[in-house]
Amino acid sequence: MDAPAIGIPMGSNPASAYNRCMTATGSTARDRIDRIEALIHQDVGRNAEPLFAAARGGLFQAASALAADDRPRIGLLTGFYVPMATPPAAETDGPAGAAMLARALVNAGLEVRLLTDTLCRSACQAALSAAGIDIPLDTVAPDQPLSEVTAIWRNAGITWAIAIERCGRSAGGPPRNMRGEDLSRYVAPLDDLFVAGPWRTIGIGDGGNEIGMGSLPRHLITESVANGETIACVTPAEHLIVAGVSHWGGHALLAGLAILRPEWRAACLDCLDESLEAAILTRMVRDGPAVDGVTLAHAITVDGIDLATHAARLRAIRAVALMKEPLSMHEDG
């Protein structure tokens, strides 16, 4: 996929944003971001290779577009409720990555808020608390109109909506989990807010049923992913990041911003930290509670993958952001 033209949002300084981003996004920066994308394009058993191929270059597009905005105001959407788990709770994938992203952006001096379902609020609050940040946390019940929170986002001047592991509307209407189960009793239709504002959009997903996956040709999901015909999300995003695990997609976006936006670099690198990741996941599981969305277990895992493996992936991503050779997953633990 060719490098995209970098859009300059209204309200930014077009000359400075364009010049800064063009200076940073030479071939070396693009190569490094593509290497990071390769690290997150690792299938974990979902037969996601066709999705990776179709979305290749999406990380660079998303990171460069966001980096070109002089002072973006970010709205994060996350939370994927798992009613069949013990206990029923939000899954670990999503809020943890969102909290790390939020901490980096806040420490870079940006305004950030987070939106989730009522039933996912406690897990998201635990993640934000463990990340050491206090940002507005908006919540919506499944049967609650979105007009109020949409107005709040407009009044707050949100310019970017970033959905990370946020289940989205299927072709049949309801949001569905990987097993094809209808979640509309538990999940608010945040798709409508995602596409309704003046904000630009980034979607981060891993299984085909997340907000943003509507940007892919539908047949790729229906033909590749288990239950794809039933679960495929129809809601698109301006920029789509596909990862083996959505959690990794959040890390990759942070790394891309560290490469492209020098004044955000320290804040982003600070959050590419395995000890921070572990602290957030531990607090979520303990206090949220939060559960693994794949195994349904009340455990400090993400998509059935243990913390040590996630830490190795994070170190590999950070190594590229630091302009070092990324360690192989085998060598790195």
Backbone as numpy.savetxt, mean C-alpha at the origin, in Angstrom:
# Nx Ny Nz CAx CAy CAz Cx Cy Cz
7.85 -1.55 -20.03 6.99 -0.36 -20.03 7.87 0.87 -20.03
7.61 1.80 -20.91 8.42 3.00 -21.00 8.22 3.87 -19.77
9.22 4.67 -19.47 9.09 5.62 -18.36 7.98 6.60 -18.67
7.09 6.85 -17.69 5.95 7.72 -17.93 6.32 9.18 -17.88
5.48 9.99 -18.47 5.59 11.43 -18.25 5.20 11.71 -16.81
5.91 12.58 -16.15 5.63 12.87 -14.75 4.65 14.01 -14.66
3.48 13.73 -14.09 2.45 14.75 -13.97 2.77 15.73 -12.87
2.44 16.96 -13.06 2.64 18.00 -12.04 1.28 18.45 -11.55
0.89 18.07 -10.30 -0.44 18.40 -9.81 -0.64 19.90 -9.66
-1.90 20.30 -9.72 -2.24 21.69 -9.49 -1.85 22.08 -8.08
-1.34 23.28 -7.93 -0.99 23.77 -6.61 0.47 23.57 -6.25
1.18 22.76 -7.05 2.60 22.58 -6.78 3.39 23.60 -7.58
4.68 23.64 -7.35 5.56 24.50 -8.13 6.06 23.68 -9.31
5.47 23.85 -10.50 5.78 22.96 -11.61 7.26 22.94 -11.97
7.91 24.09 -12.00 9.31 24.13 -12.42 10.20 23.39 -11.44
10.07 23.69 -10.14 10.96 23.05 -9.17 10.67 21.57 -9.05
9.40 21.20 -9.07 9.06 19.78 -8.96 9.58 19.01 -10.16
9.37 19.57 -11.35 9.80 18.89 -12.56 11.33 18.76 -12.59
12.02 19.85 -12.32 13.48 19.81 -12.39 14.07 18.87 -11.36
13.54 18.91 -10.14 14.06 18.04 -9.10 13.86 16.58 -9.46
12.66 16.26 -9.92 12.35 14.86 -10.21 13.13 14.38 -11.43
13.29 15.23 -12.42 14.04 14.82 -13.59 15.51 14.62 -13.26
16.04 15.44 -12.33 17.43 15.27 -11.92 17.61 13.94 -11.20
16.63 13.60 -10.36 16.74 12.38 -9.57 16.45 11.12 -10.38
15.61 11.26 -11.43 15.13 10.07 -12.11 15.92 9.77 -13.37
17.22 9.87 -13.30 18.05 9.42 -14.39 18.04 7.91 -14.48
18.84 7.37 -15.38 18.80 5.93 -15.61 19.16 5.15 -14.36
20.10 5.67 -13.54 20.50 4.95 -12.34 19.33 4.83 -11.37
18.62 5.91 -11.14 17.47 5.88 -10.23 16.41 4.94 -10.77
16.13 5.01 -12.06 15.12 4.12 -12.64 15.55 2.67 -12.50
16.81 2.39 -12.75 17.30 1.02 -12.63 17.15 0.51 -11.20
17.47 1.36 -10.23 17.37 0.93 -8.83 15.93 0.68 -8.44
15.02 1.53 -8.89 13.61 1.34 -8.56 13.07 0.08 -9.24
13.53 -0.18 -10.45 13.11 -1.41 -11.13 13.66 -2.64 -10.40
14.85 -2.53 -9.83 15.39 -3.64 -9.04 14.57 -3.86 -7.78
14.13 -2.78 -7.17 13.26 -2.91 -6.00 11.95 -3.57 -6.41
11.40 -3.17 -7.55 10.16 -3.78 -8.02 10.35 -5.27 -8.23
11.51 -5.67 -8.76 11.76 -7.10 -8.95 11.76 -7.84 -7.61
12.22 -7.19 -6.55 12.23 -7.81 -5.23 10.82 -8.05 -4.70
9.88 -7.19 -5.06 8.51 -7.40 -4.57 7.67 -8.22 -5.54
8.17 -8.41 -6.77 7.49 -9.26 -7.74 7.92 -10.71 -7.53
7.69 -11.22 -6.34 8.00 -12.60 -5.98 6.70 -13.29 -5.58
6.33 -14.30 -6.34 5.06 -14.98 -6.10 5.12 -15.79 -4.80
4.08 -15.71 -4.01 4.02 -16.45 -2.74 2.94 -17.52 -2.78
2.58 -17.93 -4.00 1.61 -19.01 -4.14 0.28 -18.60 -4.72
0.20 -17.38 -5.28 -1.07 -16.90 -5.84 -1.09 -16.97 -7.37
-0.02 -17.47 -7.98 0.09 -17.47 -9.44 -0.02 -16.05 -9.98
0.75 -15.17 -9.37 0.64 -13.73 -9.67 1.57 -13.27 -10.77
2.36 -14.14 -11.36 3.32 -13.71 -12.37 2.68 -12.91 -13.51
1.51 -13.31 -14.04 0.89 -12.51 -15.10 0.52 -11.10 -14.62
0.16 -10.97 -13.34 -0.17 -9.66 -12.79 1.10 -8.81 -12.68
2.19 -9.43 -12.25 3.45 -8.70 -12.17 3.86 -8.17 -13.54
3.77 -9.04 -14.54 4.19 -8.65 -15.89 3.38 -7.46 -16.39
2.07 -7.49 -16.15 1.21 -6.41 -16.63 1.45 -5.11 -15.88
1.88 -5.21 -14.63 2.06 -4.01 -13.79 3.50 -3.54 -13.75
4.39 -4.18 -14.50 5.81 -3.83 -14.43 6.03 -2.35 -14.78
6.84 -1.69 -14.00 7.06 -0.25 -14.16 6.13 0.58 -13.30
5.14 -0.05 -12.68 4.18 0.69 -11.87 4.79 1.33 -10.65
5.80 0.69 -10.06 6.44 1.29 -8.88 7.12 2.59 -9.25
7.86 2.60 -10.36 8.51 3.84 -10.78 7.48 4.91 -11.10
6.41 4.54 -11.79 5.38 5.52 -12.13 4.79 6.15 -10.88
4.45 5.31 -9.89 3.82 5.82 -8.67 4.78 6.69 -7.87
6.00 6.19 -7.67 6.97 6.93 -6.86 7.37 8.24 -7.52
7.58 8.24 -8.83 8.01 9.46 -9.50 6.89 10.50 -9.55
5.65 10.05 -9.73 4.53 10.99 -9.73 4.34 11.63 -8.36
4.42 10.82 -7.30 4.27 11.36 -5.95 5.45 12.27 -5.59
6.66 11.87 -6.00 7.84 12.68 -5.70 7.84 14.01 -6.43
7.11 14.10 -7.55 7.07 15.33 -8.33 6.13 16.38 -7.73
5.35 15.98 -6.74 4.43 16.91 -6.08 5.19 17.61 -4.96
5.28 18.95 -5.03 6.07 19.68 -4.04 5.64 19.40 -2.61
4.35 19.42 -2.34 3.88 19.21 -0.97 2.54 18.46 -0.99
2.60 17.17 -1.23 1.36 16.39 -1.29 0.71 16.26 0.09
-0.60 16.14 0.09 -1.34 15.82 1.31 -1.95 14.44 1.08
-1.63 13.52 1.97 -1.86 12.10 1.73 -3.04 11.58 2.54
-3.91 10.85 1.88 -4.95 10.07 2.54 -4.69 8.60 2.28
-4.51 7.82 3.35 -4.26 6.38 3.22 -5.54 5.61 3.49
-5.80 4.58 2.68 -6.93 3.69 2.89 -6.38 2.29 3.12
-6.80 1.63 4.19 -6.34 0.27 4.45 -7.35 -0.44 5.35
-7.03 -1.68 5.68 -7.90 -2.47 6.53 -8.66 -3.52 5.73
-8.40 -4.78 6.05 -9.07 -5.90 5.37 -9.57 -6.82 6.48
-10.88 -6.77 6.73 -11.46 -7.52 7.85 -11.56 -9.00 7.51
-11.26 -9.84 8.52 -11.25 -11.30 8.34 -12.26 -11.91 9.31
-13.52 -12.05 8.90 -14.56 -12.49 9.84 -14.44 -13.94 10.28
-13.75 -14.78 9.50 -13.66 -16.20 9.83 -12.46 -16.52 10.72
-11.63 -15.53 11.04 -10.46 -15.78 11.88 -10.87 -15.89 13.34
-9.93 -16.35 14.14 -10.15 -16.44 15.58 -9.06 -15.64 16.29
-9.41 -14.43 16.79 -10.72 -13.79 16.73 -10.94 -13.09 15.39
-12.20 -12.80 15.05 -12.43 -11.97 13.85 -11.75 -10.61 14.03
-11.00 -10.19 13.02 -10.21 -8.96 13.18 -9.68 -8.52 11.83
-9.07 -7.35 11.81 -8.35 -6.88 10.62 -7.13 -7.75 10.41
-6.73 -7.91 9.15 -5.52 -8.68 8.90 -4.28 -7.80 9.08
-3.16 -8.47 9.32 -1.90 -7.76 9.55 -1.42 -7.05 8.30
-1.65 -7.64 7.13 -1.22 -7.01 5.89 -2.07 -5.77 5.63
-1.42 -4.65 5.39 -2.14 -3.40 5.11 -1.85 -2.35 6.16
-2.47 -2.45 7.36 -2.24 -1.41 8.37 -0.78 -1.26 8.78
-0.04 -2.35 8.83 1.37 -2.25 9.24 2.17 -1.45 8.22
2.02 -1.79 6.95 2.71 -1.05 5.90 2.25 0.39 5.81
0.94 0.61 6.02 0.40 1.96 5.99 0.98 2.81 7.12
1.16 2.20 8.29 1.71 2.94 9.43 3.17 3.32 9.18
3.93 2.42 8.57 5.33 2.74 8.25 5.40 3.86 7.22
4.53 3.78 6.22 4.48 4.83 5.20 4.07 6.15 5.81
3.05 6.12 6.67 2.57 7.34 7.32 3.66 7.98 8.17
4.38 7.17 8.93 5.45 7.72 9.77 6.50 8.43 8.93
6.89 7.82 7.83 7.91 8.43 6.98 7.42 9.76 6.42
6.19 9.79 5.93 5.67 11.00 5.32 5.47 12.12 6.35
4.99 11.75 7.53 4.83 12.74 8.60 6.19 13.31 9.00
7.18 12.43 9.15 8.51 12.89 9.54 9.19 13.70 8.44
8.70 13.55 7.21 9.18 14.38 6.10 8.47 15.72 6.05
7.53 15.93 6.97 6.86 17.21 7.07 5.53 17.30 6.34
4.98 16.15 5.94 3.74 16.14 5.17 2.53 15.88 6.06
1.36 16.29 5.57 0.10 16.02 6.26 -0.46 14.70 5.77
-0.82 13.84 6.72 -1.29 12.49 6.41 -2.48 12.17 7.29
-3.47 11.46 6.74 -4.55 10.91 7.52 -4.85 9.51 7.01
-5.54 8.72 7.81 -5.81 7.33 7.45 -7.29 7.05 7.57
-7.80 6.24 6.65 -9.22 5.88 6.61 -9.36 4.37 6.61
-10.29 3.86 7.44 -10.55 2.43 7.49 -11.99 2.18 7.93
-12.32 0.90 8.05 -13.65 0.52 8.55 -13.69 0.60 10.07
-14.90 0.70 10.60 -15.07 0.69 12.05 -14.44 -0.54 12.67
-14.63 -1.70 12.04 -14.13 -2.95 12.60 -12.61 -3.09 12.49
-11.98 -2.29 11.68 -10.53 -2.33 11.55 -9.84 -1.21 12.31
-10.62 -0.36 12.95 -10.07 0.83 13.60 -9.03 0.48 14.66
-9.34 -0.48 15.53 -8.44 -0.76 16.65 -7.09 -1.27 16.16
-7.09 -2.10 15.11 -5.82 -2.59 14.57 -5.02 -1.45 13.95
-5.71 -0.57 13.23 -5.02 0.57 12.62 -4.48 1.52 13.69
-5.26 1.73 14.75 -4.79 2.60 15.83 -3.58 2.00 16.51
-3.58 0.69 16.72 -2.43 0.02 17.33 -1.19 0.18 16.46
-1.37 0.06 15.13 -0.24 0.20 14.21 0.33 1.61 14.25
-0.55 2.62 14.24 -0.10 4.00 14.28 0.59 4.32 15.61
0.04 3.80 16.70 0.65 4.05 18.01 2.04 3.43 18.08
2.18 2.21 17.57 3.48 1.56 17.58 4.48 2.29 16.70
3.97 2.94 15.64 4.83 3.73 14.75 5.21 5.07 15.37
4.55 5.43 16.47 4.89 6.65 17.18 4.36 7.91 16.53
3.23 7.80 15.83 2.66 8.99 15.18 1.20 9.14 15.58
0.76 10.38 15.57 -0.62 10.71 15.90 -1.21 11.48 14.72
-1.96 10.79 13.87 -2.57 11.42 12.71 -4.08 11.18 12.77
-4.87 11.98 12.05 -6.32 11.73 12.04 -6.62 10.33 11.51
-7.48 9.62 12.24 -7.90 8.27 11.85 -9.41 8.31 11.61
-9.80 8.33 10.34 -11.20 8.38 9.96 -11.74 6.96 9.84
-12.96 6.74 10.33 -13.57 5.42 10.22 -14.99 5.53 9.68
-15.39 4.48 8.96 -16.71 4.43 8.34 -17.30 3.04 8.57
-18.56 2.99 8.96 -19.27 1.71 9.10 -19.79 1.27 7.74
-20.04 -0.04 7.56 -20.48 -0.54 6.26 -21.72 0.14 5.71
-22.65 0.52 6.59 -23.90 1.12 6.13 -23.91 2.64 6.25
-22.76 3.24 6.51 -22.68 4.68 6.70 -22.38 5.38 5.38
-23.10 6.46 5.07 -22.78 7.22 3.84 -21.36 7.75 3.87
-20.73 7.78 2.71 -19.36 8.26 2.63 -19.25 9.77 2.46
-20.39 10.43 2.32 -20.38 11.86 2.02 -19.65 12.66 3.09
-19.81 12.27 4.36 -19.19 13.04 5.45 -17.67 12.95 5.40
-17.13 11.72 5.27 -15.69 11.58 5.26 -15.09 12.11 3.96
-15.85 12.02 2.86 -15.38 12.60 1.61 -15.23 14.11 1.75
-16.20 14.73 2.43 -16.13 16.17 2.68 -14.95 16.51 3.57
-14.68 15.67 4.57 -13.54 15.89 5.46 -12.24 15.87 4.66
-12.12 14.90 3.77 -10.90 14.81 2.95 -10.77 16.01 2.02
-11.87 16.44 1.45 -11.82 17.62 0.57 -11.41 18.85 1.36
-11.99 19.03 2.54 -11.67 20.19 3.36 -10.22 20.15 3.86
-9.70 18.94 4.02 -8.31 18.79 4.46 -7.33 19.00 3.32
-7.84 19.14 2.11 -6.98 19.39 0.97 -6.20 18.18 0.50
-6.75 16.97 0.73 -6.06 15.75 0.30 -5.81 15.81 -1.21
-4.57 15.51 -1.60 -4.22 15.51 -3.02 -3.86 14.12 -3.54
-3.60 13.18 -2.62 -3.28 11.81 -3.02 -4.02 10.82 -2.11
-4.69 9.85 -2.72 -5.28 8.73 -2.00 -4.46 7.49 -2.32
-3.95 6.84 -1.28 -3.12 5.64 -1.46 -3.79 4.49 -0.73
-4.24 3.50 -1.48 -4.88 2.32 -0.91 -3.86 1.20 -0.83
-3.69 0.62 0.35 -2.76 -0.49 0.53 -3.49 -1.66 1.17
-3.56 -2.75 0.41 -4.28 -3.97 0.84 -5.67 -3.61 1.35
-6.40 -2.94 0.48 -7.77 -2.53 0.80 -8.71 -3.26 -0.14
-9.54 -4.16 0.40 -10.43 -4.94 -0.46 -11.38 -4.00 -1.19
-11.63 -4.32 -2.47 -12.44 -3.45 -3.30 -13.62 -4.16 -3.93
-14.43 -3.39 -4.60 -15.67 -3.89 -5.19 -15.39 -4.88 -6.33
-16.10 -5.99 -6.33 -15.99 -6.98 -7.40 -16.98 -6.63 -8.51
-16.87 -7.33 -9.62 -17.78 -7.08 -10.74 -19.22 -7.34 -10.34
-19.41 -8.29 -9.43 -20.76 -8.58 -8.96 -21.27 -7.61 -7.93
-20.41 -6.74 -7.43 -20.81 -5.72 -6.46 -20.07 -5.80 -5.14
-20.22 -6.90 -4.38 -19.63 -6.94 -3.05 -18.11 -7.05 -3.08
-17.43 -6.51 -2.06 -16.01 -6.81 -1.89 -15.88 -8.24 -1.39
-14.89 -8.95 -1.87 -14.74 -10.35 -1.51 -13.30 -10.65 -1.10
-13.16 -11.62 -0.19 -11.82 -12.03 0.22 -11.29 -13.08 -0.75
-10.09 -13.59 -0.51 -9.45 -14.52 -1.43 -10.22 -15.82 -1.58
-11.09 -16.11 -0.62 -11.90 -17.33 -0.66 -13.22 -17.12 -1.39
-13.46 -15.89 -1.83 -14.68 -15.57 -2.55 -15.84 -15.18 -1.66
-15.61 -15.03 -0.36 -16.69 -14.71 0.58 -17.05 -13.23 0.52
-18.35 -12.98 0.54 -18.90 -11.61 0.51 -18.62 -10.93 1.85
-17.94 -9.76 1.80 -17.59 -9.04 3.01 -18.40 -7.77 3.22
-19.46 -7.59 2.44 -20.18 -6.31 2.48 -20.83 -6.03 3.84
-21.06 -7.06 4.66 -21.59 -6.84 6.01 -20.57 -6.15 6.91
-19.31 -6.27 6.56 -18.23 -5.80 7.43 -17.44 -4.62 6.86
-17.53 -4.43 5.56 -16.62 -3.53 4.85 -17.37 -2.37 4.21
-16.92 -1.16 4.45 -17.49 0.03 3.81 -16.98 0.14 2.37
-17.82 0.66 1.47 -17.42 0.77 0.06 -16.49 1.96 -0.18
-15.27 1.86 0.32 -14.34 2.98 0.22 -13.87 3.22 -1.21
-14.19 2.29 -2.13 -13.92 2.52 -3.55 -14.51 3.86 -3.99
-15.72 4.14 -3.51 -16.42 5.35 -3.95 -15.67 6.60 -3.55
-15.08 6.59 -2.36 -14.26 7.74 -1.94 -12.96 7.78 -2.74
-12.36 6.64 -2.96 -11.08 6.56 -3.65 -11.15 7.24 -5.01
-12.25 7.05 -5.73 -12.36 7.59 -7.10 -13.14 8.89 -7.16
-13.63 9.39 -6.01 -14.56 10.51 -6.04 -13.94 11.88 -5.90
-12.69 11.94 -5.48 -12.15 13.24 -5.11 -11.31 13.90 -6.18
-10.79 15.06 -5.84 -9.83 15.73 -6.71 -8.45 15.10 -6.58
-8.33 14.15 -5.64 -7.04 13.51 -5.38 -6.64 12.53 -6.48
-5.32 12.41 -6.64 -4.76 11.39 -7.51 -4.65 10.09 -6.72
-4.48 8.96 -7.40 -4.63 7.68 -6.71 -3.48 6.71 -6.99
-3.12 5.98 -5.94 -2.18 4.87 -6.01 -2.82 3.68 -5.32
-2.80 2.53 -5.97 -3.28 1.30 -5.37 -2.13 0.32 -5.19
-2.11 -0.34 -4.03 -1.10 -1.37 -3.74 -1.85 -2.64 -3.37
-1.60 -3.72 -4.12 -2.31 -4.97 -3.86 -1.48 -6.17 -4.24
-2.03 -7.36 -3.89 -1.28 -8.59 -4.15 -2.11 -9.75 -4.67
-3.44 -9.67 -4.56 -4.23 -10.85 -4.89 -5.30 -10.67 -5.94
-5.47 -9.45 -6.43 -6.47 -9.21 -7.46 -7.78 -8.65 -6.93
-8.00 -8.71 -5.62 -9.27 -8.23 -5.07 -9.13 -6.91 -4.32
-8.01 -6.24 -4.50 -7.78 -4.97 -3.80 -8.07 -3.76 -4.69
-8.41 -2.65 -4.04 -8.61 -1.39 -4.76 -7.36 -1.08 -5.58
-7.59 -0.74 -6.84 -6.50 -0.47 -7.77 -6.34 -1.56 -8.80
-6.72 -2.82 -8.45 -6.53 -3.93 -9.37 -7.43 -3.85 -10.60
-8.42 -2.97 -10.54 -9.24 -2.75 -11.72 -8.48 -2.11 -12.86
-7.24 -1.68 -12.62 -6.40 -1.14 -13.68 -5.84 -2.23 -14.59
-5.83 -3.47 -14.10 -5.32 -4.59 -14.89 -6.41 -5.15 -15.80
-6.02 -5.73 -16.94 -7.01 -6.45 -17.75 -7.67 -7.54 -16.90
-8.98 -7.55 -16.86 -9.69 -8.45 -15.96 -9.33 -9.92 -16.18
-9.10 -10.29 -17.43 -8.85 -11.70 -17.70 -7.58 -12.21 -17.04
-6.61 -11.32 -16.76 -5.39 -11.76 -16.09 -5.69 -12.28 -14.70
-6.61 -11.63 -14.02 -6.99 -12.06 -12.67 -7.89 -13.28 -12.74
-8.87 -13.25 -13.62 -9.82 -14.36 -13.68 -9.17 -15.65 -14.13
-8.13 -15.55 -14.98 -7.48 -16.75 -15.50 -6.31 -17.22 -14.64
-5.81 -16.36 -13.76 -4.59 -16.71 -13.02 -4.83 -16.97 -11.54
-5.62 -16.14 -10.91 -5.77 -16.17 -9.46 -6.93 -17.08 -9.07
-6.76 -17.84 -8.00 -7.84 -18.68 -7.50 -9.07 -17.82 -7.18
-10.24 -18.27 -7.64 -11.51 -17.55 -7.47 -11.49 -16.19 -8.15
-10.61 -16.02 -9.14 -10.44 -14.72 -9.77 -11.69 -14.17 -10.41
-12.49 -15.01 -11.00 -13.72 -14.55 -11.66 -14.65 -13.89 -10.65
-14.65 -14.40 -9.43 -15.55 -13.90 -8.39 -14.97 -12.70 -7.65
-13.66 -12.72 -7.40 -13.10 -11.74 -6.48 -12.47 -10.52 -7.15
-12.20 -10.57 -8.44 -11.43 -9.51 -9.10 -12.05 -8.14 -8.84
-11.23 -7.21 -8.34 -11.71 -5.85 -8.07 -11.80 -5.06 -9.38
-12.84 -4.27 -9.50 -13.06 -3.49 -10.72 -12.64 -2.03 -10.55
-12.22 -1.64 -9.36 -11.86 -0.24 -9.10 -10.42 0.02 -9.51
-10.18 0.94 -10.43 -8.82 1.20 -10.90 -8.12 2.24 -10.04
-6.82 2.40 -10.29 -6.03 3.48 -9.71 -5.22 4.11 -10.82
-4.88 5.37 -10.64 -4.03 6.04 -11.62 -2.68 5.33 -11.72
-2.17 4.90 -10.56 -0.91 4.16 -10.50 -1.13 2.90 -9.68
-0.62 1.77 -10.17 -0.82 0.49 -9.49 0.53 -0.15 -9.18
0.69 -0.57 -7.93 1.86 -1.33 -7.50 1.37 -2.72 -7.11
1.85 -3.73 -7.82 1.50 -5.11 -7.49 2.70 -5.76 -6.83
2.46 -6.49 -5.75 3.54 -7.14 -5.00 3.12 -8.55 -4.62
4.09 -9.39 -4.29 3.76 -10.71 -3.80 2.97 -10.62 -2.51
3.31 -9.63 -1.68 2.58 -9.30 -0.46 2.44 -7.78 -0.45
1.26 -7.28 -0.20 1.04 -5.83 -0.25 1.98 -5.09 0.70
2.28 -5.70 1.83 3.22 -5.14 2.81 4.53 -4.74 2.14
5.01 -5.58 1.23 6.25 -5.27 0.52 6.06 -4.08 -0.42
4.87 -3.95 -0.97 4.60 -2.82 -1.86 4.73 -1.49 -1.15
4.29 -1.44 0.12 4.46 -0.22 0.90 5.93 0.09 1.13
6.71 -0.94 1.44 8.15 -0.74 1.61 8.79 -0.23 0.32
8.36 -0.81 -0.79 8.96 -0.44 -2.08 8.66 1.01 -2.43
7.44 1.47 -2.13 7.11 2.87 -2.39 7.98 3.79 -1.54
8.18 3.42 -0.27 9.06 4.20 0.60 10.47 4.28 0.02
10.97 3.14 -0.45 12.32 3.11 -1.01 12.41 3.97 -2.26
11.38 3.90 -3.10 11.37 4.72 -4.31 11.39 6.20 -3.98
10.63 6.60 -2.97 10.62 8.00 -2.56 11.96 8.41 -1.97
12.62 7.50 -1.26 13.95 7.79 -0.71 14.95 8.06 -1.83
14.80 7.37 -2.93 15.71 7.54 -4.06 15.41 8.84 -4.81
14.14 9.16 -4.98 13.74 10.26 -5.86 13.62 11.62 -5.18
13.44 11.64 -3.89 13.16 12.90 -3.20 14.18 13.11 -2.08
15.30 13.76 -2.36 16.39 13.86 -1.39 15.97 14.38 -0.02
15.06 15.36 0.02 14.68 15.92 1.32 13.79 14.99 2.13
13.26 13.94 1.50 12.48 12.93 2.23 13.32 11.70 2.56
14.53 11.65 2.05 15.32 10.43 2.09 15.53 9.90 3.51
15.96 10.77 4.42 16.26 10.32 5.78 15.01 9.76 6.46
13.87 10.44 6.28 12.63 9.98 6.91 12.19 8.63 6.34
12.34 8.46 5.05 11.94 7.19 4.41 12.86 6.05 4.83
14.17 6.30 4.82 15.11 5.25 5.21 14.94 4.86 6.68
14.61 5.83 7.51 14.38 5.56 8.93 13.26 4.54 9.13
12.29 4.55 8.23 11.14 3.66 8.37 11.33 2.32 7.65
12.37 2.20 6.85 12.71 0.90 6.26 13.56 0.14 7.27
12.94 -0.16 8.39 13.64 -0.67 9.56 12.92 -1.91 10.07
13.61 -3.03 10.13 12.96 -4.29 10.52 12.50 -4.26 11.97
13.19 -3.52 12.84 12.75 -3.45 14.23 11.44 -2.67 14.35
11.28 -1.64 13.53 10.02 -0.89 13.49 8.91 -1.78 12.96
9.19 -2.51 11.89 8.21 -3.43 11.33 7.75 -4.43 12.38
8.69 -5.02 13.11 8.36 -6.01 14.12 7.54 -5.40 15.25
7.90 -4.19 15.67 7.17 -3.53 16.76 5.73 -3.25 16.36
5.54 -2.79 15.13 4.17 -2.49 14.66 3.34 -3.75 14.58
3.87 -4.79 13.97 3.11 -6.03 13.83 2.80 -6.65 15.19
3.77 -6.61 16.09 3.55 -7.16 17.43 2.45 -6.43 18.16
2.47 -5.10 18.10 1.44 -4.30 18.78 0.07 -4.53 18.13
0.03 -4.61 16.81 -1.25 -4.86 16.13 -1.88 -6.16 16.58
-1.09 -7.22 16.57 -1.62 -8.54 16.94 -2.06 -8.56 18.39
-1.28 -7.93 19.26 -1.60 -7.94 20.69 -2.76 -7.05 21.04
-2.77 -5.83 20.51 -3.73 -4.83 20.97 -4.87 -4.56 20.00
-4.73 -4.94 18.74 -5.76 -4.63 17.75 -7.11 -5.25 18.07
-7.23 -6.58 18.09 -6.18 -7.48 17.62 -6.10 -7.47 16.10
-5.12 -8.20 15.58 -5.00 -8.41 14.15 -4.64 -9.87 13.91
-4.97 -10.36 12.72 -4.76 -11.77 12.40 -4.11 -11.90 11.02
-3.60 -13.08 10.74 -3.06 -13.37 9.42 -4.22 -13.67 8.47
-4.30 -12.93 7.38 -5.42 -13.09 6.46 -5.41 -14.38 5.68
-4.26 -15.04 5.57 -4.16 -16.31 4.84 -4.38 -17.49 5.76
-3.68 -17.53 6.88 -3.79 -18.68 7.79 -4.95 -18.54 8.76
-5.48 -17.34 8.90 -6.56 -17.01 9.85 -6.09 -17.10 11.30
-4.79 -17.17 11.51 -4.25 -17.32 12.86 -4.00 -15.97 13.53
-4.16 -15.96 14.83 -3.82 -14.79 15.64 -2.32 -14.86 15.92
-1.54 -14.44 14.92 -0.10 -14.65 14.96 0.61 -13.47 14.32
1.89 -13.29 14.69 2.69 -12.19 14.15 3.29 -12.64 12.82
2.42 -12.84 11.85 2.81 -13.22 10.50 2.00 -12.37 9.53
2.46 -12.28 8.30 1.74 -11.57 7.25 1.61 -12.50 6.05
0.39 -12.82 5.67 0.12 -13.72 4.55 0.82 -15.06 4.71
0.84 -15.57 5.94 1.42 -16.87 6.21 2.93 -16.89 6.22
3.56 -15.73 6.16 5.01 -15.62 6.09 5.54 -15.07 7.41
6.59 -15.70 7.94 7.10 -15.32 9.25 7.86 -13.99 9.20
8.05 -13.44 10.37 8.65 -12.11 10.50 10.09 -12.08 9.98
10.84 -13.16 10.18 12.22 -13.18 9.72 12.31 -13.06 8.20
11.39 -13.70 7.50 11.40 -13.62 6.04 11.02 -12.23 5.57
10.04 -11.62 6.21 9.68 -10.24 5.86 10.85 -9.28 6.15
11.55 -9.51 7.25 12.69 -8.66 7.60 13.79 -8.77 6.54
13.99 -9.98 6.01 15.00 -10.17 4.97 14.61 -9.41 3.71
13.33 -9.44 3.37 12.87 -8.71 2.19 13.05 -7.20 2.40
12.74 -6.75 3.59 12.89 -5.32 3.89 14.36 -4.89 3.80
15.26 -5.73 4.32 16.68 -5.39 4.23 17.16 -5.33 2.79
16.66 -6.23 1.96 17.05 -6.23 0.55 16.57 -4.97 -0.16
15.34 -4.56 0.14 14.80 -3.33 -0.45 15.60 -2.12 0.02
15.89 -2.08 1.30 16.65 -0.94 1.86 18.05 -0.86 1.26
18.65 -2.03 1.00 19.99 -2.04 0.44 20.03 -1.34 -0.91
19.00 -1.54 -1.73 18.95 -0.86 -3.03 18.75 0.64 -2.83
17.89 1.00 -1.90 17.66 2.42 -1.63 18.93 3.11 -1.15
19.79 2.36 -0.50 21.06 2.92 0.01 22.17 2.87 -1.03
21.82 2.47 -2.26 22.79 2.38 -3.35 23.83 1.30 -3.12
23.38 0.23 -2.46 24.23 -0.93 -2.27 23.67 -2.08 -3.09
24.48 -3.09 -3.28 23.98 -4.29 -3.94 22.99 -4.96 -3.01
21.76 -5.25 -3.46 20.81 -5.92 -2.59 21.27 -7.33 -2.29
21.15 -7.72 -1.03 21.49 -9.08 -0.67 20.44 -10.03 -1.21
20.86 -11.21 -1.60 19.88 -12.20 -2.05 19.06 -12.65 -0.86
17.86 -13.12 -1.11 17.00 -13.58 -0.02 17.64 -14.76 0.69
18.38 -15.61 -0.04 19.04 -16.76 0.58 20.16 -16.29 1.52
20.96 -15.35 1.05 22.08 -14.88 1.83 21.61 -14.05 3.03
20.44 -13.40 2.87 20.01 -12.45 3.89 19.12 -13.08 4.95
18.97 -14.36 4.94 18.21 -15.01 6.00 16.93 -15.58 5.54
